[in-house]
Amino acid sequence: MSDYIVSARKYRPDTFETLIGQDNIAKTLKNSIVRGKLAHAYLFCGPRGVGKTSTARIFAKTINCSNPGPDMEPCGECESCRSFAEGRSYCIRELDAASNNGVDDIKTLMDQVQMPPQVGRYSVYIIDEVHMLSTSAFNAFLKTLEEPPAHAIFILATTEKHKILPTILSRCQTYDFSRISIGDMVRNLRNIAASEGVTIDDESLHIIAGKADGAMRDALTIFDQTVAFCGTDVHSEDVMKNLNVLGYEYHFRLVDAFLAGDYASAMLTFDEILAKGFNSQHFLSALGAHFRDLMVCGTAGLESLLDMPDSLRQRYAAQAAACSPGFLFRALGIVTACEASYKSSLNQRLHIEFALMQLSFLNGGAPASAPTVTPAAPARAAAPAAPAADPAPSPAQAPAAPVEKPSAPETSESAPVAAKPEPRAPRTRRGAVNTGASVSLSAMLNNDTEEKTAAAEVHVEAVDIDTDQLAAAWKQLVEKQPKPRLKNALALARVDLQAGDGYQIVEFEVSNEAQCKWIEENLLRELEADFRRFCGNPLVRLQVRVAETVEVQKAYLPREKAEELMAKHEEVRMLIKDFGLDTK
């Protein structure tokens, strides 16, 4: 038991060659050693477990090595290398800033910096978790960090770069360490497993690497835990059970149920997942990642975005071939929306089950076993007449056969019947056709031509309106508005009547550009339909514009205010004249 060393310590990198996933940083540091251009202060920052402190140790050991290799690797045999390996080196010192974060600790360090190295050329001070230093300690450290003795080199390491004072950052060469990729971790874990005599499959290695989240130290810790649970023969099922990872098999079963429209199987699978103690939100995240992997796997050219063993890649490719891109896109949208609103839901299980039902109905509607509601056939003979919102209905809204109207003159021929029936206009809650804001897309694109044609087909006469009729119709339009702010804006608007090409144009003004744009995009059609009904003219067009504002110069000085009062009121002018008052 006393001889056992955890893998994170036993296989810790001790040369630049064994450093994992930080090739660019290793190359830069080795080049600076070869050229003899060493800075006096370095800052290594990045996530946990990516090799910041290990790189600092390797760099410190290399610059003090008396016989480095041709590729700038420490020899491991000279006195400096042996003393560092045995923990008795006075040239390379490590300070934990988490427990030595006061001004007194920095003063002790400043006293030690003045002593030259006994072996080697440099005294290297590695300060780990440097962001834990207090502000006073940082300020006390500034002068020494900026102008240290020629033999002193500082290497600061931190996981939270944003907490370090800018004055410290400006005095250091900064190296940003990146997360270690899954591929690099899998290769390193495979070599370590071979050295330890452990048999492990690639799928297990990928699970461990994914669980480590880019930290090699975490991956080695999980590897030790897995070996302790499984022994020297490791299988993916045992790894998932030990790490409480949701297996890929559940995801494949769920997607198969979605493709078949079998929402019952999907809900039973989800119940099985909950019974095994998995977190619901983690389940949603894993399901979204599965849909993402299917989308990537089914798209040519994106194979490099998948980090998984070849055996699992084949299963993903087979299932991705059965899913259309549209299905995967909509499924990702449903899962993402469910995950975003998960925490605010009162019944979180029902929230997820409803999302599973939606996913089951994406690929062809409800299954045969589900009850199907057949919509009632619309009544043709006794269809309710459209409200008189627009006396000139579009062809999509006109009935197939002409209907007698007392106010309209009789026609000698029946209305023409279209070869292909037009889609019916959307209905309101009471069943009446909404001829205001809800119009067909073709009517919106070809408004002028269709309105004239519709008016000609049903023989509606356009009666010109005068200013009195305009004022009365506009008053009715204003009174009809339910929103007080809109009602007030229309009541204060200036309304002009103009003649157009076959139309009468009613133009009204609003106070600002935002009002004008909102009315044009959301309300102009509805206002126009209501105004046509109130004035009795189907060919009236409404237009909105922004009122031209006239800048009025205000009086600020006493003399200007007095002149303004005198111009408005004769009594004030006479009073000032009679008493000889000074208006300045």
C-alpha positions, 0 to 999 in steps of 0.5 A: 500500500505504501508503494502505490502512487496514483496515476496522476502523480506517477505519469506526470509529465517530466519532459517537454516531449511527454507534455500532452496537448500543449505543443505550441507552448512547449515549442515556444519555451524551447525556442526561447531557451535555445536563443537565450532569450528568457523573460524574468516573469511568465504567467501560465493560465488555463483550465485545471489539469492541463499541465500548467504547473508541470510545464513550469517545473519542466521549464525550470528544470531545463534552464538549470540543466547543465547538459540538456539534450539537442531538443532542449530536454533535461538530461535527468542526470546532472546535479540540478536535475537529481536534486529537483527529482529528490526534492532538495533543490534550492534553485527551484522553489514552489509557493502555494499562493492559496495558503501564503497570500499575505504581505508578510509571505511576499516579503519573505519571498523578496528576501529569498530572491536576493540570494543567488543559486547554489547549483545552476544559473537561475533561481526559479520561483513557481507561484501556484494559484497566484490569483489568491494573493491579496491586493496588498500582496500584489502591490508589494510584489510589483517592484520585485516582479518588474526588476528582479535580480538577474538570476531570478525568474518568476513563473505564475500559474492560475486558473482565473486570469481575470482576477489578476491585477492588470499591473501584474499582467503587464509585467509577464509573458502570458501563455494560455493553456487550452483544454486537452482534446479527447483524442489526446487523452484517449491515446495517453490513457491507452499507453498508461493502461498498457503500462499498468497491464489493464485491458480496456476497450476504446469505448470505455476510454472515450467515456472516461475522456468525455467525463474528464472535460478536457483535464488530463489529471481528472481523466487519470483519477477517473481511470484509477477509480475505474480500475479499482471497480472493474479490475484489470479487465474493463468494459464499457458497461461497467464504466458507465455503471461506475461513473453513473453515465447514461448509456448510448443504448438509451439514446438509440432506443429513444430515437427509434421510438421517435421515428416509429411514432411510438410515444408510449415506448419513449415514455417507458424508456424515460421512466426506466432512466429515472428509476436508475437515478439519473438527473432529468436535466442531464438526460435532456442535455445528453439527448440533445447531444445525441441529436447533434451527433446524428446531425453531424454524422449525417452531414458529409464533411463534418466527420472530424467533429465526432469524438467517438470510437469506430464501433460507435461511429458506425451505429450513429451512421446507421441511425443518421441515415434513417433520420431526415435533416428536417426531423433532426433540426426540429428535434433539436429545437424541441429538446433545446426549448425544453431544456431552457424552460426546465427549471421554471416548470412546476411539473418537470417530469410532465414537461419532459414527457410532453417534449417526448410526445412532440418528438414522437409526432415529428416523423409522420403524425400520431401513430395508428394506436392513438385516437385520431380526431377527424375535423368536421366537414365545413357547411357549404350551404349555410355558411355564415356571411362575411362581415362587411369589413371589406365590401370588395372581397378577394377571390380567395374569400368570395363564395363559389356561387354568387349570393344575392345581396339586396344592396347590389344590382343583379348580374346577368351572368354568374360569377366565374368559378376558378379552376382550382379552389383557393384556400379558405381564409382563416376564421375567428373564434366565432367562425366568421371570416376575418377580412381585416388583418388576416389576408392571403399572401397572394392578396398582399403581394398583388393588392392593387390588381386583385382589389380592382378585379374583385370589385369588378366581379361583384359589381360594387360601385365606388362612391367618392367621399367628401371631407364631411364623410371623411371626418365622420368615418375617421371619427368612427375609426378612432372610437373603435380602437380599444387601445388608449394610446393608439386611439389618442394618436389617431385622434390627433392625426392630421387627415388629408384626402387625395385622388389616386389612380382609381383610388381615393387616398386618405393620408394621415400623420403620426408623430414619430417614425417608430409609430409609423413603422409599427402601424404599417407593419401590424395595423394598416390593413385592419384600419383600412378595412374598417375605414372602407366599411365606415365610409362605404367606399371599397377603393379607399386606400390608407397611407401613413406618414410621419408629421413634419415638425417645425422647430419653435425657438423657446424664450430663455432670457428675461428680455426674450420672455418679456418680448414674447409676453408683449407680442401676445398680450397688448395689456402687458405692452401697455403696462411696461410702456406706462411704468417705464419698466426695464425688460432686460 
